[in-house]
Amino acid sequence: MRRTQQLSITLPTEMAEAVKAKVRGGEYASESEVIREGLRALLARDRAIESWLRDQVGPAYDALKTDPSRAITADQVRARLTDEYTKTR
């Protein structure tokens, strides 16, 4: 049974040239390998976002719903960020 499926894709010229350059430069053996690596990176990013949402954002939201007094205002966030920024300068 065939474990691959052939697709025809259209890329903007600059992306197509980037793919070809990766092959010409010897980083990849074929254009298909470049595309597969890009898809693997995209899928890994999607998994990381899903994990972050599930493990950090969801629990933080639930905790805030349980105890709204933990919330801070946008002005407080800005003030903290400004303070941190000025400390690093």
Order of alpha helices (4+ residues) and beta strands (2+ residues): alpha-alpha-alpha-alpha
